[in-house]
Amino acid sequence: MTDSPSSPYARFPVLETIDIREASDIRHAVDRLIESYITQVPEGKFSYRILLPRDPKSTAKAKRIGLAFQGEFVLGLRKRNIVPRVREVRYVHDESHYGWLLANPEVYERFERRTTS
């Protein structure tokens, strides 16, 4: 995880940013991601930013939400017999959020080429 709030990943191109504040937000977010994954992966365009709460009191909460989200997402894909092909990066998005990028490897490659040129 990058410690800089000015991480270049804060500018990573995504289809949507989902702010998950509570465990109760996970199910709806996972359902949206799975539907998007099914339609966007063949086109090589799948890319989402998940924002998790960041403050001294919620570090454990963010980890718990992140693990639950990851488990639900992978399980949801496997139930549909889909092998996940997702690259992820976790970083500090801003003072109040951790950022978590989930995207096709091709999306990362295009982004990295643009940021290094």
KABELDA-V218108 format. One record per run of one state. SS is the DSSP state (2 for helix, 1 for strand, 0 for the rest). FROM is the first residue (numbers start at 0). LEN is the number of residues. If there is no record, write none. Layout:
ss=<SS;SS>
from=<FROM;FROM>
len=<LEN;LEN>
This chain:
ss=<0;1;0;2;0;1;0;2;0;1;0;2;0;1;0;1;0;2;0>
from=<0;1;2;7;11;15;20;22;43;46;53;58;79;86;94;96;103;104;116>
len=<1;1;5;4;4;5;2;21;3;7;5;21;7;8;2;7;1;12;1>
